[in-house]
Amino acid sequence: MAGCYTFSCDHCGFSVDSWEDGNRYLEWPIGTRNYLYHPSDIDETERLMREIYGHSPTPDEYMTAFRRYGGNETEFLCCGCLAISRIDEKRDLRVCSSCKYVLKQHLLTEAVLKLCRPAMGVNEVPVQWSNE
């Protein structure tokens, strides 16, 4: 099972949770992402497959649907507004969903986690981040 990590700033108290394997989804109908967080979501997966094909899929159809309509989002931390954006790097633009800032790095990279930007927008402060 995937681990959930909480990253927290010792300076300002800001924290964010991140799943190590991202957020798996099937996009059906097109434009609507249905998240499949756990293997127990098999009922939801089967429901979506029946919507896509009109019947229970064969193993080949199942794999084809995931190649065509499936994806995996990871979290990006916006250094401009501190919002978290979930982005599928293979399908989505790397743009903050809140302020439209171009996102350059994944949430878990050291470069993103090394600076604290207090909520009032004052100078960046080097801090120690802890990973629980």
C-alpha positions, 0 to 999 in steps of 0.5 A: 500500500502506498505511503502518505507523507506529511511535509511540514515547515518548522518555521511557519507551520505550513504542511502538505500531505503527499501520496508516494504513488500519486492519484490514479484515475480514469477520465470518463466521460472525457473531462471528468476524472474519476479517482481510483485511490485504492484496490478496493475501488474495483467496483468503481472501475467496473462501473466505468468500464461498463460505461465505456464499453457497454459490457464487462470488459475483456482483459484486453479492453480493460488495458486499452481503456487504461491506456486511452483514458487512464492516468496518474496525477502527482502533486506540485507545490506552487512557489507563487501562492503555495497552492497544491495542484494535482497534475498528470505530467503526461497529459496536463500543462504544468500550471498552478490551478489557483494562480496560473503560475508555471510549475517547475518542480514536483512537490517532493523535490528538495529545491521546492521544499528548501524555502518557506514563503510565509503567507504574508509574502515577506522574504523567503526564509531558509527552513528545515522541512520534516518528513513524517 
